[in-house]
Amino acid sequence: MSGVLTATVQAVASASETLTPAGQTVASASGALTPASQAVTSASEALTRAGQTVASASGAFVSAGDPDGDYPRWAWPLDGAHEVTAPYRAPAHEYGPGHRGIDLASAPGSVVHAPADGVVAFRGIVVDRALLTIEHPGGYVSTFEPLTSDLSPGDVVSAGQPIGTVAIGGHAVAGTLHLGVRLGGAYINPMLLFGDVPRAVLLPCCAPL
């Protein structure tokens, strides 16, 4: 009986030894999975960094004044009444027709003031009209036309500072000043910056079922 048990124990031990290579194989396979796990971790870290970048960009855009944030308040660029002779009309697409700015009632020779602090980015003639472009904090860019100015690119201006006088030329009716504003390269309604445009409010379209 003892001999039979001994043989049985030896057989079990042999079977255990036989399983060892398989166990090593499993362990090896587990080790082989480690790089994949590391790859997943790296991808996760990359996505996290990407998410942080997007969040950062989103935060910067909100602070710049998107529809979900607060627009800065600019000063009216002309003395006297705030009269808009031609309102902003958003184009259906980038190259579509529209009015990418507002026309302000004025008179030739009227003094134009900087609506906000900024730095002159461009002054020159485009087609048949004199333009002045100013870059403002928050990613805003304003363009005035037709405008005669002695300023040069790089000049720093302060809100309310005279930047030139209304000239003649361009598409606007003589004696009017065209003001265009871009945010992040896209045109927006300048009136949003003067506080004269109410925000859109989305209402439910249907009664609950």
TORSE-760366 format. One record per atom (N, C-alpha, C): residue number from 0; x, y, z. Coordinates in Angstrom, 3 decimals, padded with zeros to 6 digits. Layout:
% TORSE-760366
pos,c1,c2,c3
NUM,X,Y,Z .
...
***
This chain:
% TORSE-760366
pos,c1,c2,c3
0,000.841,-001.205,000.000 .
0,000.000,000.000,000.000 .
0,000.867,001.242,000.000 .
1,001.923,001.191,000.847 .
1,002.854,002.312,000.907 .
1,003.502,002.550,-000.438 .
2,003.829,001.474,-001.141 .
2,004.445,001.614,-002.468 .
2,003.514,002.268,-003.454 .
3,002.241,001.930,-003.354 .
3,001.258,002.528,-004.273 .
3,001.145,004.021,-004.039 .
4,001.125,004.426,-002.717 .
4,001.032,005.844,-002.395 .
4,002.262,006.599,-002.861 .
5,003.409,005.953,-002.701 .
5,004.652,006.602,-003.137 .
5,004.621,006.868,-004.630 .
6,004.169,005.867,-005.383 .
6,004.085,006.020,-006.837 .
6,003.106,007.124,-007.206 .
7,002.014,007.189,-006.440 .
7,001.005,008.221,-006.722 .
7,001.571,009.611,-006.482 .
8,002.291,009.789,-005.352 .
8,002.894,011.086,-005.026 .
8,003.894,011.483,-006.087 .
9,004.710,010.478,-006.525 .
9,005.695,010.767,-007.566 .
9,005.007,011.194,-008.866 .
10,003.881,010.570,-009.173 .
10,003.147,010.913,-010.395 .
10,002.607,012.332,-010.320 .
11,002.071,012.675,-009.115 .
11,001.546,014.030,-008.935 .
11,002.663,015.048,-009.050 .
12,003.823,014.735,-008.445 .
12,004.971,015.637,-008.515 .
12,005.416,015.814,-009.951 .
13,005.418,014.700,-010.702 .
13,005.805,014.773,-012.108 .
13,004.832,015.635,-012.896 .
14,003.542,015.438,-012.573 .
14,002.528,016.244,-013.260 .
14,002.712,017.715,-012.935 .
15,003.065,018.004,-011.674 .
15,003.293,019.386,-011.268 .
15,004.462,019.975,-012.025 .
16,005.549,019.169,-012.179 .
16,006.706,019.627,-012.921 .
16,006.353,019.866,-014.395 .
17,005.474,018.990,-014.905 .
17,005.065,019.151,-016.299 .
17,004.293,020.450,-016.499 .
18,003.512,020.819,-015.456 .
18,002.721,022.042,-015.567 .
18,003.575,023.297,-015.433 .
19,004.774,023.114,-014.857 .
19,005.613,024.286,-014.616 .
19,005.913,025.085,-015.885 .
20,006.320,024.412,-016.985 .
20,006.552,025.184,-018.214 .
20,005.317,025.956,-018.664 .
21,004.144,025.320,-018.512 .
21,002.919,026.022,-018.887 .
21,002.725,027.239,-018.004 .
22,003.004,027.028,-016.697 .
22,002.890,028.153,-015.772 .
22,003.842,029.252,-016.147 .
23,005.066,028.866,-016.553 .
23,006.032,029.863,-016.989 .
23,005.541,030.581,-018.246 .
24,004.900,029.775,-019.107 .
24,004.365,030.375,-020.331 .
24,003.300,031.418,-020.006 .
25,002.424,031.073,-019.049 .
25,001.391,032.012,-018.637 .
25,002.022,033.257,-018.038 .
26,003.039,033.014,-017.182 .
26,003.717,034.151,-016.575 .
26,004.369,035.006,-017.644 .
27,004.954,034.320,-018.642 .
27,005.589,035.046,-019.737 .
27,004.562,035.845,-020.523 .
28,003.401,035.187,-020.746 .
28,002.337,035.891,-021.460 .
28,001.898,037.110,-020.676 .
29,001.825,036.944,-019.338 .
29,001.461,038.075,-018.502 .
29,002.486,039.182,-018.639 .
30,003.777,038.762,-018.691 .
30,004.831,039.745,-018.882 .
30,004.726,040.406,-020.238 .
31,004.330,039.617,-021.251 .
31,004.206,040.176,-022.596 .
31,003.104,041.221,-022.652 .
32,002.106,041.054,-021.764 .
32,001.015,042.015,-021.762 .
32,001.425,043.335,-021.128 .
33,002.504,043.317,-020.380 .
33,002.919,044.531,-019.687 .
33,003.148,045.706,-020.627 .
34,003.883,045.504,-021.755 .
34,004.050,046.630,-022.678 .
34,002.726,047.168,-023.193 .
35,001.777,046.272,-023.458 .
35,000.468,046.731,-023.923 .
35,-000.189,047.583,-022.856 .
36,-000.049,047.108,-021.587 .
36,-000.610,047.881,-020.490 .
36,000.052,049.243,-020.408 .
37,001.383,049.232,-020.600 .
37,002.103,050.492,-020.586 .
37,001.648,051.392,-021.729 .
38,001.385,050.766,-022.889 .
38,000.924,051.543,-024.043 .
38,-000.411,052.196,-023.742 .
39,-001.302,051.416,-023.092 .
39,-002.604,051.958,-022.731 .
39,-002.429,053.107,-021.758 .
40,-001.520,052.905,-020.786 .
40,-001.272,053.968,-019.819 .
40,-000.745,055.217,-020.507 .
41,000.192,055.005,-021.457 .
41,000.743,056.139,-022.196 .
41,-000.346,056.856,-022.982 .
42,-001.212,056.056,-023.623 .
42,-002.306,056.655,-024.387 .
42,-003.217,057.450,-023.472 .
43,-003.467,056.867,-022.272 .
43,-004.321,057.563,-021.316 .
43,-003.698,058.883,-020.898 .
44,-002.369,058.834,-020.649 .
44,-001.679,060.058,-020.268 .
44,-001.723,061.079,-021.400 .
45,-001.558,060.576,-022.635 .
45,-001.595,061.478,-023.786 .
45,-002.955,062.141,-023.911 .
46,-004.009,061.330,-023.696 .
46,-005.350,061.886,-023.779 .
46,-005.581,062.892,-022.670 .
47,-005.017,062.594,-021.496 .
47,-005.161,063.524,-020.390 .
47,-004.514,064.850,-020.726 .
48,-003.300,064.750,-021.294 .
48,-002.621,065.981,-021.676 .
48,-003.411,066.719,-022.752 .
49,-003.952,065.958,-023.703 .
49,-004.756,066.584,-024.758 .
49,-005.981,067.243,-024.157 .
50,-006.599,066.559,-023.198 .
50,-007.769,067.120,-022.540 .
50,-007.433,068.401,-021.811 .
51,-006.251,068.422,-021.171 .
51,-005.829,069.626,-020.481 .
51,-005.605,070.758,-021.470 .
52,-005.043,070.398,-022.641 .
52,-004.809,071.415,-023.663 .
52,-006.119,071.999,-024.154 .
53,-007.092,071.103,-024.424 .
53,-008.400,071.571,-024.882 .
53,-009.054,072.431,-023.818 .
54,-008.955,071.973,-022.562 .
54,-009.556,072.740,-021.479 .
54,-008.913,074.113,-021.388 .
55,-007.595,074.149,-021.559 .
55,-006.884,075.420,-021.506 .
55,-007.329,076.338,-022.631 .
56,-007.415,075.761,-023.850 .
56,-007.846,076.567,-024.991 .
56,-009.268,077.052,-024.784 .
57,-010.116,076.166,-024.237 .
57,-011.500,076.543,-023.999 .
57,-011.569,077.683,-023.004 .
58,-010.758,077.581,-021.947 .
58,-010.747,078.630,-020.946 .
58,-010.299,079.949,-021.528 .
59,-009.280,079.884,-022.397 .
59,-008.773,081.106,-023.014 .
59,-009.842,081.733,-023.888 .
60,-010.604,080.871,-024.581 .
60,-011.630,081.396,-025.485 .
60,-012.751,082.043,-024.696 .
61,-013.140,081.406,-023.582 .
61,-014.204,081.984,-022.770 .
61,-013.777,083.335,-022.227 .
62,-012.511,083.410,-021.749 .
62,-012.045,084.673,-021.211 .
62,-011.969,085.732,-022.300 .
63,-011.802,085.263,-023.558 .
63,-011.742,086.215,-024.665 .
63,-013.114,086.770,-024.991 .
64,-014.184,086.099,-024.560 .
64,-015.510,086.633,-024.782 .
64,-016.348,085.859,-025.763 .
65,-016.540,084.581,-025.552 .
65,-017.404,083.823,-026.445 .
65,-018.841,083.984,-025.970 .
66,-019.825,083.423,-026.707 .
66,-021.221,083.623,-026.329 .
66,-021.565,083.123,-024.940 .
67,-020.757,082.201,-024.383 .
67,-021.033,081.689,-023.053 .
67,-020.293,082.476,-021.980 .
68,-019.466,083.423,-022.386 .
68,-018.724,084.218,-021.429 .
68,-019.220,085.653,-021.432 .
69,-018.387,086.564,-020.978 .
69,-018.750,087.978,-020.934 .
69,-017.881,088.755,-021.909 .
70,-018.516,089.531,-022.761 .
70,-017.770,090.368,-023.690 .
70,-017.235,091.590,-022.947 .
71,-016.050,092.060,-023.328 .
71,-015.547,093.293,-022.717 .
71,-016.400,094.468,-023.178 .
72,-016.411,095.515,-022.402 .
72,-017.186,096.701,-022.770 .
72,-016.256,097.720,-023.427 .
73,-016.554,098.040,-024.677 .
73,-015.755,099.014,-025.414 .
73,-016.429,100.377,-025.391 .
74,-015.625,101.409,-025.638 .
74,-016.134,102.776,-025.719 .
74,-016.522,103.087,-027.164 .
75,-017.589,103.848,-027.331 .
75,-018.030,104.235,-028.675 .
75,-016.921,105.049,-029.335 .
76,-016.555,104.740,-030.581 .
76,-015.395,105.383,-031.204 .
76,-015.622,106.802,-031.725 .
77,-016.866,107.259,-031.711 .
77,-017.171,108.597,-032.230 .
77,-017.849,109.432,-031.159 .
78,-017.652,110.733,-031.242 .
78,-018.354,111.643,-030.340 .
78,-019.796,111.804,-030.826 .
79,-020.668,112.166,-029.914 .
79,-022.048,112.414,-030.306 .
79,-022.928,111.182,-030.175 .
80,-024.054,111.221,-030.892 .
80,-025.045,110.148,-030.804 .
80,-024.506,108.833,-031.356 .
81,-024.988,107.740,-030.790 .
81,-024.602,106.403,-031.249 .
81,-025.594,105.964,-032.323 .
82,-025.301,106.299,-033.552 .
82,-026.217,105.983,-034.650 .
82,-025.570,105.010,-035.629 .
83,-026.244,103.875,-035.835 .
83,-025.761,102.860,-036.774 .
83,-026.583,102.976,-038.050 .
84,-025.920,103.271,-039.155 .
84,-026.635,103.424,-040.423 .
84,-026.773,102.105,-041.176 .
85,-025.897,101.153,-040.907 .
85,-025.971,099.824,-041.532 .
85,-025.525,098.799,-040.493 .
86,-026.429,097.895,-040.073 .
86,-026.088,096.931,-039.027 .
86,-025.251,095.762,-039.547 .
87,-024.784,094.988,-038.607 .
87,-024.021,093.777,-038.927 .
87,-024.964,092.709,-039.474 .
88,-024.552,092.046,-040.559 .
88,-025.326,090.938,-041.126 .
88,-024.369,089.767,-041.336 .
89,-024.538,088.745,-040.543 .
89,-023.634,087.597,-040.614 .
89,-023.814,086.853,-041.929 .
90,-022.727,086.508,-042.612 .
90,-022.829,085.724,-043.856 .
90,-023.194,084.283,-043.548 .
91,-023.804,083.610,-044.519 .
91,-024.190,082.213,-044.325 .
91,-022.969,081.311,-044.224 .
92,-021.887,081.696,-044.877 .
92,-020.637,080.941,-044.797 .
92,-019.489,081.924,-044.975 .
93,-018.267,081.426,-044.882 .
93,-017.089,082.292,-044.852 .
93,-017.015,083.258,-046.024 .
94,-017.408,082.785,-047.210 .
94,-017.293,083.618,-048.405 .
94,-018.644,084.135,-048.887 .
95,-019.669,083.968,-048.081 .
95,-020.999,084.392,-048.478 .
95,-021.196,085.891,-048.322 .
96,-022.254,086.423,-048.946 .
96,-022.544,087.849,-048.823 .
96,-023.005,088.189,-047.412 .
97,-022.799,089.415,-047.038 .
97,-023.199,089.872,-045.713 .
97,-022.573,091.224,-045.446 .
98,-022.710,091.692,-044.236 .
98,-022.078,092.957,-043.826 .
98,-021.284,092.659,-042.567 .
99,-019.974,092.500,-042.739 .
99,-019.106,092.032,-041.655 .
99,-018.642,093.194,-040.772 .
100,-019.594,093.918,-040.262 .
100,-019.297,095.056,-039.410 .
100,-020.501,095.965,-039.327 .
101,-020.287,097.166,-038.835 .
101,-021.368,098.150,-038.732 .
101,-020.877,099.475,-039.311 .
102,-021.801,100.245,-039.877 .
102,-021.490,101.584,-040.373 .
102,-022.051,102.592,-039.379 .
103,-021.209,103.518,-038.966 .
103,-021.593,104.500,-037.953 .
103,-021.753,105.875,-038.589 .
104,-022.807,106.569,-038.204 .
104,-023.048,107.914,-038.722 .
104,-021.983,108.861,-038.194 .
105,-021.401,109.614,-039.098 .
105,-020.368,110.584,-038.721 .
105,-020.307,111.636,-039.816 .
106,-019.170,112.262,-039.959 .
106,-018.959,113.253,-041.020 .
106,-017.487,113.234,-041.375 .
107,-017.156,113.525,-042.626 .
107,-015.742,113.548,-043.001 .
107,-014.948,114.466,-042.077 .
108,-013.831,113.972,-041.608 .
108,-013.003,114.755,-040.702 .
108,-013.307,114.530,-039.239 .
109,-014.362,113.754,-038.937 .
109,-014.692,113.472,-037.535 .
109,-013.570,112.678,-036.873 .
110,-013.281,113.026,-035.627 .
110,-012.226,112.326,-034.890 .
110,-012.729,110.960,-034.439 .
111,-011.896,109.948,-034.645 .
111,-012.220,108.574,-034.235 .
111,-011.319,108.208,-033.059 .
112,-011.915,107.579,-032.048 .
112,-011.178,107.205,-030.839 .
112,-011.025,105.685,-030.751 .
113,-009.959,105.251,-030.126 .
113,-009.766,103.813,-029.906 .
113,-010.846,103.323,-028.950 .
114,-011.565,102.261,-029.300 .
114,-012.623,101.763,-028.428 .
114,-012.091,101.017,-027.210 .
115,-010.828,100.585,-027.277 .
115,-010.214,099.832,-026.182 .
115,-008.699,099.913,-026.329 .
116,-007.999,099.526,-025.286 .
116,-006.540,099.489,-025.360 .
116,-006.105,098.512,-026.444 .
117,-004.949,098.775,-027.045 .
117,-004.473,097.853,-028.070 .
117,-003.178,098.310,-028.703 .
118,-002.803,097.601,-029.759 .
118,-001.587,097.894,-030.512 .
118,-001.945,097.938,-031.993 .
119,-001.489,098.964,-032.682 .
119,-001.770,099.090,-034.113 .
119,-001.089,097.949,-034.862 .
120,-001.878,097.228,-035.657 .
120,-001.349,096.096,-036.425 .
120,-001.151,096.442,-037.894 .
121,-001.964,097.362,-038.408 .
121,-001.869,097.710,-039.833 .
121,-002.421,099.104,-040.068 .
122,-001.748,099.814,-040.964 .
122,-002.280,101.082,-041.471 .
122,-001.877,101.188,-042.931 .
123,-002.854,101.403,-043.789 .
123,-002.525,101.470,-045.203 .
123,-003.759,101.570,-046.069 .
124,-003.536,101.495,-047.367 .
124,-004.616,101.574,-048.347 .
124,-004.923,100.173,-048.856 .
125,-006.182,099.792,-048.807 .
125,-006.640,098.516,-049.354 .
125,-007.672,098.843,-050.428 .
126,-007.355,098.479,-051.667 .
126,-008.181,098.812,-052.830 .
126,-008.270,100.333,-052.961 .
127,-009.361,100.920,-052.449 .
127,-009.539,102.365,-052.621 .
127,-009.808,103.079,-051.307 .
128,-009.493,102.449,-050.198 .
128,-009.819,103.079,-048.921 .
128,-008.688,102.884,-047.902 .
129,-008.586,103.872,-047.014 .
129,-007.568,103.835,-045.963 .
129,-008.099,103.061,-044.761 .
130,-007.290,102.143,-044.252 .
130,-007.689,101.293,-043.134 .
130,-006.725,101.442,-041.965 .
131,-007.263,101.193,-040.789 .
131,-006.435,101.087,-039.589 .
131,-006.930,099.880,-038.812 .
132,-006.013,098.992,-038.462 .
132,-006.366,097.784,-037.714 .
132,-005.636,097.783,-036.379 .
133,-006.378,097.458,-035.321 .
133,-005.821,097.433,-033.965 .
133,-006.069,096.063,-033.341 .
134,-005.037,095.500,-032.730 .
134,-005.173,094.252,-031.981 .
134,-005.401,094.593,-030.513 .
135,-006.439,093.961,-029.929 .
135,-006.813,094.238,-028.545 .
135,-006.618,092.999,-027.676 .
136,-006.540,093.172,-026.352 .
136,-006.434,092.014,-025.460 .
136,-007.612,091.068,-025.650 .
137,-007.360,089.787,-025.436 .
137,-008.430,088.800,-025.544 .
137,-008.638,088.249,-026.928 .
138,-007.781,088.614,-027.886 .
138,-007.924,088.069,-029.233 .
138,-008.814,088.876,-030.153 .
139,-009.227,090.066,-029.726 .
139,-010.085,090.904,-030.562 .
139,-009.243,091.759,-031.507 .
140,-009.760,091.966,-032.715 .
140,-009.094,092.809,-033.710 .
140,-010.148,093.732,-034.315 .
141,-009.888,095.033,-034.264 .
141,-010.831,096.001,-034.835 .
141,-010.230,096.645,-036.079 .
142,-011.088,096.932,-037.050 .
142,-010.658,097.591,-038.282 .
142,-011.591,098.762,-038.571 .
143,-011.000,099.905,-038.884 .
143,-011.760,101.118,-039.169 .
143,-011.481,101.551,-040.602 .
144,-012.555,101.910,-041.312 .
144,-012.392,102.381,-042.689 .
144,-013.590,103.237,-043.096 .
145,-013.391,104.239,-043.938 .
145,-012.091,104.805,-044.311 .
145,-011.595,105.697,-043.183 .
146,-010.322,105.613,-042.891 .
146,-009.761,106.351,-041.764 .
146,-008.365,106.868,-042.109 .
147,-008.181,108.161,-041.943 .
147,-006.861,108.757,-042.109 .
147,-006.186,108.803,-040.748 .
148,-004.973,108.280,-040.653 .
148,-004.293,108.194,-039.359 .
148,-002.798,108.405,-039.525 .
149,-002.180,108.939,-038.468 .
149,-000.731,109.119,-038.441 .
149,-000.047,108.002,-037.659 .
150,-000.825,107.070,-037.149 .
150,-000.254,105.976,-036.362 .
150,000.467,104.984,-037.268 .
151,001.341,104.202,-036.660 .
151,002.106,103.189,-037.393 .
151,001.989,101.852,-036.682 .
152,002.159,100.743,-037.411 .
152,002.128,099.425,-036.777 .
152,003.109,099.368,-035.602 .
153,002.622,098.843,-034.499 .
153,003.442,098.756,-033.294 .
153,003.132,099.835,-032.282 .
154,002.442,100.895,-032.712 .
154,002.075,101.959,-031.774 .
154,001.038,101.443,-030.776 .
155,001.234,101.792,-029.514 .
155,000.303,101.396,-028.459 .
155,-000.745,102.488,-028.300 .
156,-002.005,102.084,-028.214 .
156,-003.095,103.052,-028.043 .
156,-003.892,102.699,-026.799 .
157,-004.511,103.713,-026.227 .
157,-005.348,103.525,-025.048 .
157,-006.795,103.825,-025.400 .
158,-007.710,103.225,-024.659 .
158,-009.130,103.453,-024.907 .
158,-009.434,104.945,-024.832 .
159,-010.130,105.458,-025.843 .
159,-010.489,106.867,-025.882 .
159,-009.484,107.745,-026.587 .
160,-008.313,107.208,-026.886 .
160,-007.278,107.996,-027.559 .
160,-007.652,108.238,-029.016 .
161,-007.470,109.456,-029.540 .
161,-007.728,109.701,-030.968 .
161,-006.793,108.848,-031.822 .
162,-007.352,108.178,-032.821 .
162,-006.539,107.322,-033.687 .
162,-006.576,107.778,-035.140 .
163,-007.387,108.784,-035.449 .
163,-007.471,109.270,-036.819 .
163,-008.763,110.018,-037.056 .
164,-009.022,110.309,-038.326 .
164,-010.247,111.010,-038.706 .
164,-010.943,110.275,-039.846 .
165,-012.249,110.426,-039.904 .
165,-013.044,109.768,-040.943 .
165,-012.670,110.351,-042.300 .
166,-012.381,109.464,-043.247 .
166,-012.006,109.882,-044.598 .
166,-013.159,109.589,-045.559 .
167,-012.869,109.589,-046.846 .
167,-013.866,109.286,-047.871 .
167,-013.341,108.146,-048.732 .
168,-014.226,107.222,-049.081 .
168,-013.824,106.098,-049.914 .
168,-014.403,104.807,-049.381 .
169,-014.274,103.767,-050.177 .
169,-014.792,102.480,-049.751 .
169,-016.260,102.318,-050.063 .
170,-016.849,101.262,-049.498 .
170,-018.237,100.934,-049.822 .
170,-019.230,101.747,-049.020 .
171,-018.783,102.311,-047.883 .
171,-019.698,103.031,-047.010 .
171,-020.078,104.379,-047.620 .
172,-021.263,104.837,-047.271 .
172,-021.723,106.148,-047.728 .
172,-020.781,107.207,-047.181 .
173,-020.483,108.219,-047.989 .
173,-019.575,109.283,-047.564 .
173,-020.013,109.864,-046.231 .
174,-019.069,109.976,-045.315 .
174,-019.384,110.530,-044.007 .
174,-019.702,109.475,-042.969 .
175,-019.641,108.214,-043.333 .
175,-019.875,107.143,-042.363 .
175,-018.568,106.385,-042.115 .
176,-018.493,105.765,-040.958 .
176,-017.311,104.998,-040.574 .
176,-017.686,103.531,-040.445 .
177,-016.955,102.668,-041.134 .
177,-017.197,101.232,-041.032 .
177,-016.279,100.657,-039.965 .
178,-016.859,099.891,-039.058 .
178,-016.101,099.229,-037.993 .
178,-016.347,097.730,-038.057 .
179,-015.280,096.980,-038.239 .
179,-015.368,095.526,-038.228 .
179,-014.580,094.976,-037.050 .
180,-015.068,093.882,-036.469 .
180,-014.392,093.263,-035.320 .
180,-014.290,091.767,-035.545 .
181,-013.097,091.236,-035.310 .
181,-012.878,089.793,-035.399 .
181,-012.449,089.256,-034.041 .
182,-012.853,088.037,-033.776 .
182,-012.448,087.327,-032.566 .
182,-011.989,085.945,-032.983 .
183,-010.725,085.646,-032.761 .
183,-010.189,084.365,-033.197 .
183,-010.230,084.205,-034.699 .
184,-010.151,085.299,-035.436 .
184,-010.157,085.245,-036.892 .
184,-011.535,085.299,-037.518 .
185,-012.586,085.207,-036.711 .
185,-013.960,085.224,-037.233 .
185,-014.634,086.550,-036.900 .
186,-015.391,087.069,-037.858 .
186,-016.095,088.323,-037.621 .
186,-017.248,088.121,-036.642 .
187,-017.425,089.090,-035.758 .
187,-018.552,089.081,-034.827 .
187,-019.263,090.425,-034.927 .
188,-020.442,090.493,-034.337 .
188,-021.197,091.741,-034.329 .
188,-020.522,092.720,-033.364 .
189,-019.998,093.829,-033.854 .
189,-019.324,094.780,-032.962 .
189,-020.216,095.299,-031.846 .
190,-021.526,095.328,-032.079 .
190,-022.429,095.867,-031.072 .
190,-022.417,095.047,-029.790 .
191,-021.966,093.788,-029.880 .
191,-021.853,092.971,-028.674 .
191,-020.875,093.588,-027.679 .
192,-019.926,094.342,-028.194 .
192,-018.902,094.935,-027.336 .
192,-019.314,096.294,-026.784 .
193,-020.414,096.818,-027.304 .
193,-020.900,098.103,-026.814 .
193,-022.128,097.932,-025.923 .
194,-022.512,096.688,-025.675 .
194,-023.605,096.411,-024.757 .
194,-024.975,096.738,-025.286 .
195,-025.115,096.866,-026.596 .
195,-026.403,097.253,-027.171 .
195,-027.127,096.116,-027.886 .
196,-026.633,094.897,-027.730 .
196,-027.273,093.754,-028.378 .
196,-027.700,092.765,-027.304 .
197,-029.004,092.507,-027.145 .
197,-029.446,091.543,-026.130 .
197,-029.004,090.141,-026.488 .
198,-028.703,089.350,-025.478 .
198,-028.288,087.970,-025.702 .
198,-029.488,087.122,-026.123 .
199,-029.228,086.146,-026.974 .
199,-030.288,085.241,-027.413 .
199,-030.651,084.298,-026.274 .
200,-031.933,084.025,-026.138 .
200,-032.412,083.103,-025.115 .
200,-033.147,081.971,-025.814 .
201,-032.698,080.732,-025.599 .
201,-033.335,079.578,-026.226 .
201,-034.558,079.172,-025.414 .
202,-035.685,079.053,-026.086 .
202,-036.929,078.657,-025.440 .
202,-037.329,077.269,-025.916 .
203,-038.019,076.497,-025.073 .
203,-038.467,075.169,-025.514 .
203,-039.450,075.300,-026.661 .
204,-039.320,074.397,-027.637 .
204,-040.168,074.506,-028.823 .
204,-041.522,073.841,-028.638 .
205,-041.583,072.892,-027.705 .
205,-042.814,072.106,-027.612 .
205,-043.205,071.896,-026.156 .
206,-044.512,071.705,-025.951 .
206,-044.990,071.390,-024.611 .
206,-044.619,069.955,-024.277 .
207,-044.309,069.667,-023.018 .
207,-043.954,068.290,-022.642 .
207,-045.103,067.336,-022.907 .
208,-044.766,066.134,-023.336 .
208,-045.797,065.132,-023.625 .
208,-046.341,064.551,-022.326 .
***
